[in-house]
């Protein structure tokens, strides 16, 4: 029996099929873009239709929301192919359209329209959206009477695909032909032999993305659609000395035959060298990078005024990470992923201190790291600063990324759930051979071969992730805070003593959810301290029009309001300048922006911040580092400035806000911008 669902009903069903646990009426209303009243009406109509299909309907748990049972989800997913709606989301269609161009060289709008079940006009809109995504990579789609074609550098075309898969790994399975599956198997076997031969371990995340990406790339080459021209790789002679080069040569000579050339050898070698790893062999460690890491760690400790739980492990992990980052930067293959904006917002101090302390490495490679690469480094520091609960674990953490990603996932979990016991994170491959004693699994990758309840989350946890984790822990009996349990018992006893309980199970679930939400809300308030508008005020914001000002004078001029108010002493100003002279222009944290800072013990009397805006840029130590906006931060301790720093990081991460500050004519304009963001 065929049952037709409306467009909105189809959207609601998709939401409930994809979500792991509950969705509220307001969430569905926002996602589907209809009124809450319409959501209620559609839920009722959906359940009537599901009943006709002998599929269990959408259920409601009071105080938590609506959900579909696992059996219903499976049956609906099987039924999806019969629905008269598009099989794919806009992003999925765009991905398939790009793959069609990537592998076959061109595509027909008519064929894509028929395959995806959408109009030709929709396909044309997809192409426009796809072009927008490609802008940053300087590639595009050109159209003529013969069809649509990719245009641009072969390196950039491939990098666009790799970055897209890395950011949206769920897209990888959308295009799975028999040939792609066979190529993936060959690549997997070959990569395994490379790991064993070199005594290295790639992250599961890299392996998954690389297998799909390179299978698609090989198909492109087989079809004669690669546009690679002669390309001189940086450090080409060094590449040829690497074991990866020999492995690549042997692998490609068998697969490509007469299409095998120097470009493809060096390209594959560069991707392998830049691939994220969890372990490097001792003879692969670059001693110069090891020394640089020591400097970076020392600088971070000075800036953050902190110590690390295991500094030796931090050093080892950073050496492995930066050794691969070196090749990614050299071969223009820096990773990109949007979720690390959350690091800047939730851990602004760690992110900014990382950006400031990473400068020796950037100087070594002769290039700057993008925000995402800085974020990757910052998670290593974040994972070592926080405390780990060393008691019998009840929750197993599984991470597909690097050691730093795994540690950072644990850091966030321990901070948010101090009464829950977590295991040291393991990789998905380690899960297969491990005796599991934990009750549940939190993971950043979908799992197949496990009987334990598991929940997939992002590496950088969002508020929605925490909501899902709260529900997951509650349903599986994990939340075990003594205070929470005491509150729960007291409330339940009062209710039982004074009221007649009709539905005991639902009442207990509802009370637990309320208490968990209360605890989660309280944990959000842990970060104390004044707002940015309370410490960066009109009297600490100054403008300077002196054409002869140098960077030392600029820092002194910026610090002057704090000196006059007694927040800092001259000793602190000297310390900020001395740090730059000793460590270089590390305080250059963004385009034309410098954040001057020293340790609290070097002359801070009380928390303060000042800002100086010049009407022209000046050299910060050298001509490669121009600055126009100088900010002085005087942190009195390790926590009181975090609220303000979080706000500042958010503003400096917004190009429009930075532009408004750079063009401001008065202190009140800047203060108004800050206050607007605090509303």
Secondary structure, DSSP 8 states (H G I E B T S, - for coil): ------HHHHHHHHHHHH-SS-B-HHHHHHHHTS-HHHHHHHHHHHHHHHHHTT----EEETTTEEE--HHHHHHHHHHGGGSSS-SS-HHHHHHHHHHHHHHHSEE-HHHHHHHHT--HHHHHHHHHHHHHHHGGGT-EEEEETTEEEEES-HHHHHHHHHHHHHH-GGGGGGS--HHHHHHHHHHHHHHHHHHHHHT-EE-HHHHHHHHHHHHHHHHHHHTT---------TTHHHHHHSHHHHHHHHHHHHHHGGG--HHHHHHHHHHHHHS-EEE--GGG--HHHHHHHHHHHHHHHHHHT---S-HHHHHHHHHHHHHHHHHHHHTT-----GGGHHHHHHSHHHHHHHHHHTHHHHHHHTS---HHHHHHHHHHHHHHHS----S--SEEEE-SS-HHHHHHHHHHHHHH-TTS-B---B-HHHHTTS----SEEEESS---S--SEEEE--SS--HHHHHHHHHHHHHTT----HHHHHHHHHHHHHHHHHS--S-HHHHHHHHHHHHHHHHHHHHHTTS-S--HHHHS-GGGEEEE--TT--HHHHHHHHHHHHHHHTSB-HHHHHHHHHHHHHH-STTEEETEEEEEE--GGGTBSS-EEEEEEEEEEEESSSTTSEEEEEEEEE-SSSSTTHHHHHHHHHHHT-HHHHHHHHT--SHHHHHHHHHHHH-
